[in-house]
Amino acid sequence: MVTKAGSIPYTSFPARFPRLRPDEVHVWGIELDPPRPWVARLAATLAPDERERAGRFHNPADRRRFVVAHGAMRQLLGGYLGRNAGAVDFSCGRHGKPFVPGEPVRFNLSRSGERALVAVSLDREVGVDVERIRPMEDARGIAERFFSRAESLKLQTVLGTPAADTAFFTCWTRKEAFVKAIGEGLSHPLATFEVTFLAGEPAELRIAPHPRGQAPRRWTLLDVDPGASYCAALVVEGGAPLLSCWI
């Protein structure tokens, strides 16, 4: 993984835009509290349905985070596609995952707190998830409901220790990144596959074979470092890519 200095550069973007190759995945960090004039500029690039969704947020901070995340994603995709941000048109898959019709660019957005990540690839499905690490009083109950039995039992070995919250969100982001990559989101049962998540364990995704004996489609799970107090994960279709991060 190559980490570049700085997150999305609002003052100069998309000058010197990086080239994306088929064997690469680019991950961009987005600060969701940019200089105020940029919030208005990013809002102006949104489509009517995005503005309507932004308007549903009663909390001004939540509204601003949505506008900045989606506007910045448009800026990024416009840079890769050679279009103005406002001219990027989206369609959605069966479970709501957006794509740009007729283009090889694949992308995914995740946000939590004041951070967002956008992952971009070519002709390879991709999913990314970021979460602000925070105390989870019902970590055991959530794990018993959503994680596999093996994951739930493993998490119980660290509950009550300083490692518990990081372990919980490492598991959660890795599982979320996978269901986002396959385009199903939380409609895909999280207990039907497993990830590693304890400190010192390499990132690993374990998918059960199809009931008819078909081999599982190949996916690669990677860690992404989004900065202090956050954890993140990336899942990409196929083998391990060259990963460049601007975070």
TORSE-294906 format. One record per residue: residue in one letter; x, y, z of N, C-alpha, C in turn. Coordinates in Angstrom, 3 decimals. Layout:
// TORSE-294906
> tigu	neast	nnorth	nup	caeast	canorth	caup	ceast	cnorth	cup
> A	X	Y	Z	X	Y	Z	X	Y	Z
...
END
This chain:
// TORSE-294906
> tigu	neast	nnorth	nup	caeast	canorth	caup	ceast	cnorth	cup
> M	0.843	-1.196	0.000	0.000	0.000	0.000	0.874	1.240	0.000
> V	0.513	2.201	-0.817	1.201	3.473	-0.863	0.262	4.535	-0.307
> T	0.697	5.236	0.722	-0.115	6.295	1.307	0.451	7.639	0.885
> K	-0.370	8.448	0.243	0.019	9.774	-0.193	-0.332	10.782	0.898
> A	0.357	11.880	0.913	0.115	12.895	1.936	-1.201	13.621	1.677
> G	-1.976	13.792	2.736	-3.140	14.664	2.664	-4.388	13.999	2.114
> S	-5.544	14.484	2.563	-6.817	14.019	2.041	-7.196	14.865	0.837
> I	-8.452	14.800	0.422	-8.875	15.485	-0.792	-8.559	16.982	-0.716
> P	-7.784	17.516	-1.675	-7.330	18.911	-1.614	-8.363	19.867	-2.210
> Y	-9.254	20.374	-1.383	-10.356	21.195	-1.877	-9.877	22.406	-2.662
> T	-8.742	22.988	-2.284	-8.321	24.238	-2.910	-7.749	24.062	-4.304
> S	-7.327	22.843	-4.677	-6.714	22.659	-5.991	-7.314	21.518	-6.798
> F	-8.173	20.734	-6.193	-8.734	19.561	-6.862	-9.498	19.955	-8.126
> P	-9.385	19.249	-9.265	-8.625	18.024	-9.471	-7.324	18.229	-10.235
> A	-6.570	19.298	-9.954	-5.284	19.512	-10.619	-4.361	18.310	-10.363
> R	-3.575	17.948	-11.388	-2.639	16.823	-11.317	-3.348	15.550	-10.850
> F	-4.457	15.252	-11.508	-5.266	14.108	-11.077	-4.534	12.818	-11.391
> P	-4.516	11.841	-10.458	-3.770	10.601	-10.681	-4.434	9.705	-11.716
> R	-3.623	8.968	-12.434	-4.118	8.000	-13.410	-4.436	6.699	-12.689
> L	-5.561	6.094	-13.022	-5.995	4.836	-12.412	-5.811	3.709	-13.420
> R	-5.064	2.689	-13.019	-4.811	1.543	-13.882	-5.675	0.358	-13.441
> P	-5.891	-0.627	-14.334	-6.769	-1.756	-13.994	-6.312	-2.563	-12.781
> D	-5.011	-2.557	-12.479	-4.523	-3.342	-11.342	-4.444	-2.525	-10.055
> E	-5.049	-1.338	-10.042	-4.961	-0.452	-8.889	-6.326	-0.213	-8.247
> V	-6.282	0.156	-6.984	-7.427	0.745	-6.290	-6.933	2.014	-5.615
> H	-7.666	3.092	-5.784	-7.352	4.358	-5.125	-8.361	4.599	-4.013
> V	-7.878	4.989	-2.850	-8.748	5.335	-1.723	-8.438	6.770	-1.297
> W	-9.493	7.575	-1.241	-9.379	8.990	-0.884	-10.042	9.245	0.461
> G	-9.342	9.960	1.336	-9.937	10.429	2.569	-10.555	11.802	2.360
> I	-11.709	12.011	2.966	-12.426	13.281	2.825	-12.709	13.838	4.210
> E	-12.225	15.041	4.472	-12.570	15.733	5.709	-13.941	16.377	5.500
> L	-14.880	16.073	6.368	-16.256	16.505	6.153	-16.577	17.875	6.741
> D	-15.550	18.592	7.198	-15.741	19.962	7.678	-14.750	20.874	6.966
> P	-14.885	21.034	5.627	-13.950	21.869	4.864	-14.277	23.346	5.061
> P	-13.470	24.245	4.494	-13.820	25.670	4.540	-15.247	25.889	4.036
> R	-15.972	26.779	4.702	-17.407	26.936	4.436	-17.745	27.198	2.962
> P	-16.980	28.028	2.228	-17.342	28.243	0.813	-17.375	26.945	0.003
> W	-16.572	25.946	0.405	-16.546	24.701	-0.350	-17.795	23.872	-0.138
> V	-18.455	24.036	0.996	-19.703	23.304	1.211	-20.731	23.737	0.172
> A	-20.841	25.055	-0.047	-21.791	25.561	-1.036	-21.402	25.120	-2.449
> R	-20.098	25.129	-2.754	-19.665	24.719	-4.092	-19.954	23.242	-4.345
> L	-19.716	22.413	-3.339	-19.994	20.990	-3.497	-21.494	20.743	-3.587
> A	-22.272	21.484	-2.807	-23.727	21.325	-2.861	-24.263	21.634	-4.248
> A	-23.641	22.580	-4.943	-24.114	22.979	-6.269	-23.923	21.881	-7.307
> T	-23.069	20.888	-7.023	-22.829	19.802	-7.985	-23.799	18.644	-7.810
> L	-24.584	18.638	-6.740	-25.446	17.499	-6.451	-26.646	17.449	-7.389
> A	-27.109	16.249	-7.653	-28.320	16.044	-8.445	-29.544	16.343	-7.580
> P	-30.703	16.578	-8.193	-31.907	16.885	-7.407	-32.227	15.852	-6.340
> D	-32.078	14.556	-6.645	-32.388	13.539	-5.636	-31.415	13.585	-4.478
> E	-30.143	13.950	-4.740	-29.176	14.075	-3.656	-29.500	15.285	-2.777
> R	-29.937	16.378	-3.404	-30.329	17.543	-2.611	-31.539	17.210	-1.742
> E	-32.460	16.426	-2.308	-33.635	16.047	-1.538	-33.241	15.175	-0.349
> R	-32.317	14.261	-0.557	-31.850	13.415	0.543	-31.137	14.254	1.595
> A	-30.336	15.221	1.156	-29.647	16.098	2.113	-30.647	16.874	2.953
> G	-31.731	17.288	2.329	-32.739	18.068	3.031	-33.479	17.301	4.099
> R	-33.394	15.985	4.078	-34.076	15.181	5.094	-33.374	15.234	6.444
> F	-32.100	15.660	6.453	-31.362	15.711	7.711	-31.768	16.961	8.481
> H	-32.279	16.782	9.684	-32.683	17.922	10.508	-31.475	18.570	11.182
> N	-30.463	17.756	11.477	-29.248	18.272	12.110	-28.364	18.914	11.039
> P	-28.020	20.215	11.175	-27.191	20.882	10.154	-25.849	20.195	9.931
> A	-25.241	19.659	10.990	-23.950	18.984	10.831	-24.098	17.725	9.986
> D	-25.167	16.959	10.215	-25.402	15.757	9.409	-25.661	16.126	7.952
> R	-26.403	17.218	7.736	-26.683	17.667	6.369	-25.390	18.066	5.674
> R	-24.538	18.798	6.386	-23.259	19.232	5.803	-22.368	18.037	5.477
> R	-22.322	17.044	6.353	-21.499	15.863	6.097	-21.978	15.116	4.858
> F	-23.287	14.992	4.697	-23.819	14.326	3.506	-23.435	15.104	2.252
> V	-23.640	16.412	2.267	-23.350	17.246	1.097	-21.879	17.157	0.722
> V	-20.997	17.281	1.718	-19.564	17.266	1.428	-19.136	15.889	0.923
> A	-19.601	14.820	1.558	-19.196	13.479	1.130	-19.629	13.200	-0.299
> H	-20.884	13.492	-0.629	-21.385	13.181	-1.960	-20.846	14.163	-3.006
> G	-20.685	15.415	-2.619	-20.098	16.363	-3.554	-18.637	16.045	-3.844
> A	-17.883	15.659	-2.815	-16.483	15.292	-3.022	-16.369	14.022	-3.858
> M	-17.254	13.056	-3.635	-17.244	11.851	-4.469	-17.487	12.217	-5.930
> R	-18.399	13.149	-6.168	-18.634	13.602	-7.541	-17.377	14.261	-8.123
> Q	-16.680	15.052	-7.310	-15.443	15.674	-7.780	-14.429	14.605	-8.188
> L	-14.302	13.577	-7.360	-13.360	12.507	-7.666	-13.741	11.772	-8.945
> L	-14.996	11.362	-9.047	-15.419	10.626	-10.237	-15.334	11.492	-11.477
> G	-15.650	12.775	-11.344	-15.490	13.676	-12.479	-14.050	13.744	-12.941
> G	-13.120	13.736	-11.986	-11.703	13.741	-12.353	-11.293	12.488	-13.093
> Y	-11.764	11.339	-12.630	-11.412	10.080	-13.297	-12.070	9.962	-14.669
> L	-13.282	10.500	-14.806	-14.034	10.351	-16.052	-13.837	11.513	-17.015
> G	-13.146	12.569	-16.569	-12.953	13.731	-17.428	-14.229	14.527	-17.628
> R	-15.074	14.601	-16.591	-16.325	15.348	-16.666	-16.396	16.354	-15.525
> N	-17.291	17.314	-15.679	-17.623	18.163	-14.553	-18.342	17.336	-13.499
> A	-18.127	17.678	-12.230	-18.723	16.903	-11.146	-20.234	16.825	-11.271
> G	-20.870	17.911	-11.672	-22.323	17.922	-11.780	-22.854	17.123	-12.952
> A	-21.958	16.723	-13.876	-22.387	15.975	-15.062	-22.252	14.467	-14.892
> V	-21.843	14.013	-13.705	-21.732	12.578	-13.452	-23.116	12.039	-13.107
> D	-23.632	11.142	-13.943	-24.963	10.569	-13.734	-24.846	9.167	-13.138
> F	-25.686	8.884	-12.168	-25.661	7.599	-11.499	-26.909	6.780	-11.819
> S	-26.728	5.470	-11.854	-27.828	4.518	-11.760	-27.554	3.650	-10.549
> C	-28.546	2.869	-10.137	-28.386	2.044	-8.944	-28.680	0.592	-9.254
> G	-27.933	-0.304	-8.617	-28.182	-1.721	-8.725	-29.411	-2.117	-7.930
> R	-29.684	-3.412	-7.902	-30.913	-3.923	-7.295	-31.027	-3.557	-5.820
> H	-29.890	-3.479	-5.135	-29.916	-3.156	-3.713	-29.428	-1.738	-3.433
> G	-29.390	-0.906	-4.468	-29.110	0.508	-4.264	-27.675	0.949	-4.442
> K	-26.754	0.043	-4.794	-25.372	0.465	-4.978	-25.251	1.263	-6.270
> P	-24.722	2.495	-6.209	-24.663	3.327	-7.412	-23.533	2.920	-8.355
> F	-23.726	3.203	-9.641	-22.693	3.021	-10.650	-22.929	4.047	-11.752
> V	-21.901	4.250	-12.578	-22.009	5.172	-13.704	-22.233	4.339	-14.957
> P	-23.396	4.411	-15.572	-23.701	3.556	-16.727	-22.684	3.728	-17.852
> G	-22.261	2.587	-18.401	-21.378	2.604	-19.561	-19.929	2.901	-19.265
> E	-19.548	3.021	-17.986	-18.177	3.356	-17.625	-17.539	2.215	-16.828
> P	-16.214	2.003	-16.987	-15.550	0.929	-16.246	-15.242	1.283	-14.797
> V	-15.392	2.540	-14.418	-15.066	2.961	-13.057	-16.054	2.345	-12.067
> R	-15.511	1.745	-11.021	-16.303	1.240	-9.910	-15.906	2.040	-8.670
> F	-16.853	2.258	-7.773	-16.557	3.138	-6.638	-17.462	2.811	-5.476
> N	-17.058	3.281	-4.301	-17.880	3.109	-3.108	-17.523	4.202	-2.115
> L	-18.523	4.655	-1.374	-18.391	5.738	-0.404	-18.805	5.245	0.974
> S	-18.075	5.661	1.994	-18.463	5.407	3.380	-18.095	6.630	4.206
> R	-18.924	6.932	5.199	-18.611	8.071	6.076	-19.026	7.756	7.503
> S	-18.297	8.363	8.426	-18.582	8.220	9.851	-17.949	9.404	10.557
> G	-18.699	10.042	11.464	-18.165	11.218	12.127	-17.774	12.273	11.123
> E	-16.552	12.781	11.228	-16.072	13.820	10.316	-15.138	13.267	9.241
> R	-15.175	11.971	9.011	-14.320	11.353	7.997	-15.165	10.583	6.999
> A	-14.739	10.593	5.756	-15.335	9.752	4.718	-14.213	9.163	3.888
> L	-14.485	8.023	3.277	-13.554	7.396	2.349	-14.291	7.091	1.056
> V	-13.593	7.292	-0.067	-14.100	6.895	-1.372	-13.060	5.964	-1.996
> A	-13.483	4.772	-2.392	-12.615	3.822	-3.085	-13.004	3.782	-4.555
> V	-12.003	3.763	-5.437	-12.246	3.791	-6.879	-11.370	2.729	-7.549
> S	-11.962	1.976	-8.487	-11.230	0.960	-9.232	-11.768	0.909	-10.652
> L	-11.150	0.049	-11.472	-11.583	-0.146	-12.852	-12.018	-1.594	-13.053
> D	-13.277	-1.788	-13.454	-13.799	-3.110	-13.804	-13.656	-4.148	-12.691
> R	-13.513	-3.697	-11.452	-13.464	-4.605	-10.298	-14.358	-4.015	-9.218
> E	-15.352	-4.782	-8.804	-16.237	-4.268	-7.769	-15.444	-3.991	-6.493
> V	-15.866	-2.974	-5.766	-15.113	-2.545	-4.599	-16.086	-2.089	-3.519
> G	-15.724	-2.333	-2.274	-16.508	-1.859	-1.137	-15.580	-1.323	-0.074
> V	-15.957	-0.220	0.557	-15.139	0.367	1.609	-16.049	0.739	2.773
> D	-15.525	0.640	3.980	-16.295	1.049	5.151	-15.358	1.685	6.161
> V	-15.811	2.785	6.768	-15.062	3.474	7.817	-15.995	3.698	8.994
> E	-15.477	3.574	10.194	-16.254	3.800	11.408	-15.397	4.527	12.437
> R	-16.012	5.489	13.107	-15.357	6.122	14.249	-15.408	5.151	15.417
> I	-14.263	4.888	16.027	-14.209	3.959	17.152	-14.783	4.651	18.393
> R	-15.747	4.013	19.010	-16.436	4.584	20.159	-16.905	3.447	21.061
> P	-17.214	3.734	22.314	-17.668	2.663	23.216	-18.977	2.049	22.721
> M	-19.060	0.735	22.758	-20.255	0.016	22.327	-20.770	-0.795	23.511
> E	-21.780	-0.254	24.198	-22.299	-0.913	25.392	-22.961	-2.246	25.062
> D	-23.522	-2.378	23.861	-24.221	-3.609	23.490	-23.443	-4.411	22.451
> A	-22.111	-4.358	22.540	-21.296	-5.080	21.560	-21.614	-6.573	21.560
> R	-21.800	-7.140	22.746	-22.096	-8.577	22.824	-23.411	-8.895	22.106
> G	-24.458	-8.107	22.378	-25.752	-8.363	21.769	-25.730	-8.193	20.259
> I	-25.030	-7.160	19.781	-24.935	-6.939	18.336	-24.189	-8.091	17.679
> A	-23.104	-8.529	18.321	-22.326	-9.633	17.761	-23.150	-10.915	17.716
> E	-23.901	-11.186	18.770	-24.723	-12.393	18.794	-25.821	-12.353	17.737
> R	-26.271	-11.141	17.400	-27.345	-11.007	16.416	-26.831	-11.040	14.981
> F	-25.672	-10.393	14.729	-25.237	-10.186	13.346	-23.996	-10.972	12.950
> F	-23.096	-11.279	13.891	-21.857	-11.951	13.540	-22.078	-13.462	13.506
> S	-21.113	-14.174	12.945	-21.166	-15.631	13.024	-20.919	-16.058	14.480
> R	-21.269	-17.287	14.785	-21.058	-17.761	16.160	-19.575	-17.721	16.524
> A	-18.707	-18.121	15.594	-17.269	-18.110	15.868	-16.776	-16.684	16.123
> E	-17.246	-15.725	15.334	-16.844	-14.324	15.536	-17.348	-13.799	16.872
> S	-18.590	-14.145	17.212	-19.164	-13.689	18.472	-18.375	-14.224	19.661
> L	-18.036	-15.497	19.620	-17.262	-16.089	20.713	-15.872	-15.484	20.802
> K	-15.279	-15.205	19.656	-13.951	-14.591	19.654	-14.005	-13.184	20.241
> L	-15.039	-12.422	19.896	-15.162	-11.071	20.435	-15.316	-11.100	21.951
> Q	-16.019	-12.087	22.469	-16.229	-12.168	23.912	-14.923	-12.323	24.680
> T	-13.863	-12.785	24.026	-12.583	-12.953	24.716	-11.915	-11.629	25.009
> V	-12.354	-10.547	24.343	-11.721	-9.240	24.594	-12.698	-8.225	25.178
> L	-13.970	-8.584	25.336	-14.915	-7.651	25.941	-14.473	-7.303	27.359
> G	-14.605	-6.014	27.702	-14.162	-5.557	29.014	-12.706	-5.159	29.061
> T	-11.987	-5.267	27.945	-10.581	-4.849	27.869	-10.469	-3.634	26.969
> P	-9.324	-2.909	27.005	-9.153	-1.745	26.128	-9.216	-2.088	24.639
> A	-9.030	-3.355	24.300	-9.028	-3.754	22.881	-10.422	-3.997	22.336
> A	-11.452	-3.973	23.185	-12.775	-4.424	22.770	-13.382	-3.563	21.667
> D	-13.355	-2.239	21.830	-14.019	-1.372	20.845	-13.338	-1.449	19.482
> T	-12.000	-1.460	19.480	-11.284	-1.576	18.206	-11.574	-2.907	17.546
> A	-11.618	-3.983	18.331	-11.917	-5.306	17.764	-13.315	-5.326	17.164
> F	-14.298	-4.774	17.877	-15.666	-4.766	17.375	-15.752	-4.025	16.046
> F	-15.184	-2.820	15.975	-15.316	-2.036	14.751	-14.425	-2.559	13.624
> T	-13.340	-3.225	13.958	-12.562	-3.885	12.907	-13.390	-4.975	12.254
> C	-14.066	-5.759	13.071	-14.945	-6.805	12.521	-16.072	-6.179	11.709
> W	-16.703	-5.171	12.264	-17.857	-4.565	11.594	-17.465	-3.961	10.240
> T	-16.370	-3.200	10.194	-15.998	-2.559	8.927	-15.595	-3.596	7.883
> R	-14.941	-4.658	8.301	-14.549	-5.684	7.336	-15.770	-6.392	6.760
> K	-16.759	-6.647	7.593	-17.965	-7.302	7.104	-18.786	-6.356	6.236
> E	-18.887	-5.094	6.653	-19.615	-4.098	5.866	-18.956	-3.884	4.508
> A	-17.629	-3.817	4.467	-16.939	-3.606	3.200	-17.257	-4.733	2.215
> F	-17.364	-5.965	2.722	-17.670	-7.086	1.832	-19.081	-6.990	1.272
> V	-20.087	-6.771	2.133	-21.457	-6.749	1.613	-21.685	-5.536	0.714
> K	-20.902	-4.460	0.902	-20.991	-3.329	-0.011	-20.322	-3.662	-1.342
> A	-19.218	-4.393	-1.295	-18.533	-4.770	-2.535	-19.422	-5.643	-3.409
> I	-20.140	-6.580	-2.815	-20.984	-7.469	-3.613	-22.302	-6.808	-3.994
> G	-22.522	-5.586	-3.495	-23.683	-4.812	-3.923	-24.974	-5.159	-3.222
> E	-24.887	-5.845	-2.073	-26.098	-6.263	-1.377	-26.325	-5.551	-0.054
> G	-25.293	-4.894	0.478	-25.464	-4.198	1.739	-25.959	-5.145	2.822
> L	-26.700	-4.593	3.793	-27.139	-5.401	4.925	-28.270	-6.366	4.579
> S	-28.711	-6.392	3.298	-29.646	-7.448	2.902	-28.944	-8.798	2.845
> H	-27.595	-8.785	2.806	-26.822	-10.029	2.822	-26.530	-10.382	4.280
> P	-26.951	-11.536	4.778	-26.746	-11.886	6.187	-25.267	-11.871	6.577
> L	-24.930	-11.103	7.600	-23.536	-10.958	8.002	-22.961	-12.223	8.623
> A	-23.828	-13.103	9.099	-23.343	-14.322	9.752	-22.953	-15.412	8.765
> T	-23.162	-15.189	7.458	-22.897	-16.239	6.472	-21.447	-16.256	5.999
> F	-20.633	-15.342	6.503	-19.212	-15.334	6.168	-18.456	-14.809	7.382
> E	-17.142	-14.987	7.392	-16.351	-14.605	8.555	-15.138	-13.783	8.143
> V	-14.698	-12.926	9.076	-13.482	-12.138	8.896	-12.635	-12.271	10.157
> T	-11.352	-12.074	10.018	-10.489	-11.953	11.188	-10.590	-10.526	11.705
> F	-10.306	-10.318	13.004	-10.426	-8.950	13.516	-9.641	-8.672	14.786
> L	-9.054	-9.676	15.429	-8.291	-9.405	16.639	-6.931	-8.820	16.306
> A	-6.363	-8.082	17.253	-5.051	-7.460	17.060	-4.017	-8.520	16.706
> G	-3.224	-8.224	15.697	-2.171	-9.142	15.276	-2.588	-10.140	14.215
> E	-3.903	-10.275	13.960	-4.362	-11.190	12.923	-4.313	-10.507	11.563
> P	-3.775	-11.158	10.539	-3.831	-10.571	9.198	-5.267	-10.524	8.705
> A	-5.564	-9.520	7.898	-6.915	-9.380	7.343	-7.228	-10.576	6.463
> E	-8.328	-11.270	6.780	-8.694	-12.463	6.025	-10.210	-12.561	5.947
> L	-10.699	-12.911	4.770	-12.126	-13.079	4.507	-12.389	-14.541	4.202
> R	-13.346	-15.124	4.921	-13.656	-16.537	4.752	-15.106	-16.668	4.314
> I	-15.299	-17.152	3.085	-16.628	-17.290	2.505	-16.902	-18.769	2.307
> A	-18.051	-19.233	2.778	-18.408	-20.648	2.610	-18.709	-20.942	1.147
> P	-18.384	-22.137	0.664	-18.743	-22.504	-0.714	-20.256	-22.465	-0.913
> H	-20.659	-22.289	-2.162	-22.080	-22.306	-2.501	-22.664	-23.676	-2.158
> P	-23.926	-23.726	-1.708	-24.521	-25.026	-1.342	-24.425	-26.082	-2.432
> R	-24.406	-25.684	-3.697	-24.314	-26.657	-4.791	-22.881	-27.040	-5.107
> G	-21.959	-26.611	-4.269	-20.577	-27.007	-4.454	-19.746	-26.052	-5.266
> Q	-20.325	-24.927	-5.685	-19.557	-23.959	-6.463	-18.550	-23.249	-5.565
> A	-17.369	-22.995	-6.099	-16.349	-22.271	-5.329	-16.783	-20.815	-5.143
> P	-16.480	-20.223	-3.983	-16.856	-18.827	-3.773	-16.082	-17.902	-4.713
> R	-16.748	-16.851	-5.130	-16.089	-15.842	-5.954	-14.940	-15.240	-5.161
> R	-13.855	-14.906	-5.839	-12.669	-14.448	-5.134	-12.770	-12.967	-4.805
> W	-12.514	-12.647	-3.541	-12.485	-11.267	-3.066	-11.246	-11.096	-2.186
> T	-10.714	-9.887	-2.164	-9.547	-9.582	-1.345	-9.919	-8.540	-0.304
> L	-9.584	-8.825	0.946	-9.835	-7.915	2.065	-8.536	-7.221	2.444
> L	-8.584	-5.903	2.561	-7.410	-5.110	2.907	-7.758	-4.116	4.009
> D	-6.786	-3.850	4.867	-6.943	-2.797	5.860	-6.591	-1.446	5.254
> V	-7.268	-0.411	5.718	-6.959	0.970	5.355	-6.849	1.749	6.660
> D	-5.836	2.586	6.773	-5.640	3.386	7.982	-6.217	4.778	7.764
> P	-7.416	5.070	8.327	-8.035	6.373	8.095	-7.641	7.434	9.114
> G	-6.742	7.093	10.045	-6.326	8.063	11.046	-6.801	7.680	12.439
> A	-6.324	8.413	13.424	-6.616	8.118	14.825	-8.114	8.125	15.081
> S	-8.551	7.205	15.932	-9.938	7.088	16.398	-10.894	6.544	15.343
> Y	-10.375	6.081	14.216	-11.209	5.473	13.176	-10.580	4.152	12.754
> C	-11.403	3.264	12.214	-10.876	2.080	11.543	-11.637	1.903	10.241
> A	-11.017	1.227	9.283	-11.613	1.096	7.955	-11.123	-0.181	7.296
> A	-11.898	-0.634	6.319	-11.550	-1.832	5.561	-11.974	-1.657	4.117
> L	-11.294	-2.380	3.241	-11.548	-2.341	1.805	-11.659	-3.769	1.305
> V	-12.661	-4.039	0.478	-12.788	-5.335	-0.194	-12.865	-5.081	-1.689
> V	-12.059	-5.804	-2.456	-12.019	-5.631	-3.905	-12.154	-6.996	-4.577
> E	-12.825	-7.001	-5.702	-13.004	-8.225	-6.473	-11.678	-8.692	-7.055
> G	-11.411	-9.992	-6.967	-10.193	-10.550	-7.538	-9.034	-10.533	-6.560
> G	-7.820	-10.626	-7.116	-6.615	-10.669	-6.299	-6.221	-9.316	-5.747
> A	-5.177	-9.338	-4.943	-4.732	-8.112	-4.274	-4.302	-7.052	-5.283
> P	-4.836	-5.829	-5.174	-4.468	-4.761	-6.099	-3.278	-3.956	-5.575
> L	-2.743	-3.102	-6.436	-1.854	-2.050	-5.966	-2.733	-0.978	-5.344
> L	-2.505	-0.694	-4.069	-3.391	0.213	-3.335	-2.679	1.518	-3.050
> S	-3.270	2.619	-3.511	-2.762	3.951	-3.207	-3.815	4.709	-2.428
> C	-3.401	5.347	-1.338	-4.329	6.065	-0.464	-3.907	7.518	-0.339
> W	-4.881	8.400	-0.459	-4.697	9.821	-0.167	-5.514	10.128	1.081
> I	-4.882	9.977	2.246	-5.605	10.082	3.510	-4.844	10.982	4.472
END
